[in-house]
């Protein structure tokens, strides 16, 4: 399975950005699909995850500001990020699993999000 992220970039504090991830190479609907992020010199951390059954889980920092969504037929997942803060600056990675667990075995290469004025 191959994951490709898009939608990263530079945004001002308080702004919004939507990340998208497209999966290819799977005949079936993927299991849990998630977004992780990694700030410079820090460990990668979970941002949000959505199961095939559309249950969601958010990190405390994402709760209330970010929304994860997916299209099971297309095996795509998106992350709508609102009210962005400089602390959200990181490389964001798409992750997917064959079943309903996370992190899954499949990772994208990441997309940079920079929040700065």
Backbone torsions as a table, in degrees:
resi	resn	phi	psi	omega
1	UNK	NA	134.6	-177.4
2	UNK	-117.0	126.6	-179.0
3	UNK	-112.8	135.0	178.9
4	UNK	-129.3	120.5	178.2
5	UNK	-92.5	154.9	173.9
6	UNK	-152.0	162.6	173.7
7	UNK	105.8	-3.3	178.3
8	UNK	-71.7	172.3	178.7
9	UNK	159.5	-164.2	-179.7
10	UNK	-102.2	131.3	-179.8
11	UNK	-141.1	150.4	178.9
12	UNK	-79.7	155.3	175.6
13	UNK	-55.1	137.3	-176.8
14	UNK	89.0	-9.7	-178.6
15	UNK	-82.0	-177.8	-177.7
16	UNK	-128.1	156.0	179.1
17	UNK	-154.2	145.2	176.1
18	UNK	-120.6	125.8	175.4
19	UNK	-98.9	144.1	177.6
20	UNK	-128.4	151.6	178.7
21	UNK	-140.4	128.3	178.4
22	UNK	-114.4	130.9	178.8
23	UNK	-104.9	139.2	176.1
24	UNK	-134.7	157.4	176.9
25	UNK	98.5	1.4	178.5
26	UNK	-112.9	134.5	177.7
27	UNK	-79.3	-18.7	-171.8
28	UNK	-117.8	165.7	173.4
29	UNK	-66.9	128.0	-179.7
30	UNK	-67.7	160.0	175.6
31	UNK	-78.2	-132.2	-178.2
32	UNK	-61.8	135.8	173.9
33	UNK	-122.6	138.1	-169.4
34	UNK	-143.3	165.1	170.3
35	UNK	-119.3	133.0	173.4
36	UNK	-121.0	163.1	174.0
37	UNK	-142.0	156.2	179.0
38	UNK	-137.6	114.7	174.8
39	UNK	-81.4	159.6	-177.5
40	UNK	-58.8	132.0	177.6
41	UNK	64.8	19.4	177.4
42	UNK	-126.0	165.4	179.4
43	UNK	-77.1	154.5	176.4
44	UNK	-67.6	139.5	-177.6
45	UNK	-133.9	151.3	178.0
46	UNK	-70.7	135.7	174.0
47	UNK	-102.8	-52.0	-178.6
48	UNK	-161.1	151.4	177.9
49	UNK	-141.1	145.5	174.7
50	UNK	-132.7	129.0	178.5
51	UNK	-80.0	170.4	176.5
52	UNK	-58.5	-35.0	177.8
53	UNK	-81.3	7.6	173.7
54	UNK	70.4	25.0	167.7
55	UNK	-80.2	145.3	-175.8
56	UNK	-124.8	155.2	174.8
57	UNK	-143.4	133.3	-179.7
58	UNK	-122.6	150.7	170.8
59	UNK	-71.0	162.0	179.7
60	UNK	-60.6	-36.5	-177.6
61	UNK	-73.6	-22.5	-179.2
62	UNK	-93.4	-27.0	-175.8
63	UNK	-54.9	128.2	178.0
64	UNK	87.5	-16.1	-179.9
65	UNK	-116.4	-31.6	-177.5
66	UNK	-109.3	149.1	176.4
67	UNK	-133.5	124.7	177.1
68	UNK	-97.8	142.9	177.1
69	UNK	-146.4	161.8	-179.2
70	UNK	-149.5	159.5	174.3
71	UNK	-120.8	105.3	-175.0
72	UNK	-64.7	-35.2	-178.5
73	UNK	-66.1	-32.9	-177.5
74	UNK	-99.4	-7.4	-174.3
75	UNK	54.4	51.5	175.8
76	UNK	-122.5	154.5	177.2
77	UNK	-139.8	143.1	-179.5
78	UNK	-128.6	160.0	176.8
79	UNK	-135.8	109.6	175.5
80	UNK	-88.6	122.4	-176.8
81	UNK	-117.7	121.1	-179.8
82	UNK	-116.6	161.7	177.4
83	UNK	49.2	50.8	-175.9
84	UNK	-67.6	146.7	-178.7
85	UNK	-121.4	156.0	177.2
86	UNK	-53.4	-30.0	179.9
87	UNK	-69.8	-10.5	176.6
88	UNK	-84.4	-4.5	178.8
89	UNK	-62.7	123.7	-176.4
90	UNK	-176.7	171.7	167.2
91	UNK	-90.9	126.3	-178.2
92	UNK	-102.4	131.4	-176.3
93	UNK	-117.3	136.1	171.5
94	UNK	-85.9	141.6	-179.6
95	UNK	-137.3	144.7	179.5
96	UNK	-145.5	153.1	179.6
97	UNK	-129.0	158.9	175.1
98	UNK	-75.4	-28.4	-179.1
99	UNK	-121.9	-171.8	-173.6
100	UNK	-89.3	60.8	173.3
101	UNK	-140.4	166.7	179.7
102	UNK	-151.1	150.1	-3.8
103	UNK	-72.2	150.0	177.8
104	UNK	-84.8	-176.8	-175.6
105	UNK	-81.1	-14.8	-171.3
106	UNK	-106.7	131.8	-179.4
107	UNK	-130.0	143.8	168.5
108	UNK	-83.4	176.4	-179.5
109	UNK	-81.9	-14.0	177.5
110	UNK	98.3	154.6	176.2
111	UNK	-136.4	136.4	-175.1
112	UNK	-81.9	132.4	171.3
113	UNK	-119.1	123.9	179.0
114	UNK	-123.1	123.9	179.7
115	UNK	-111.0	110.1	-174.8
116	UNK	-159.3	148.7	175.8
117	UNK	-93.8	NA	NA
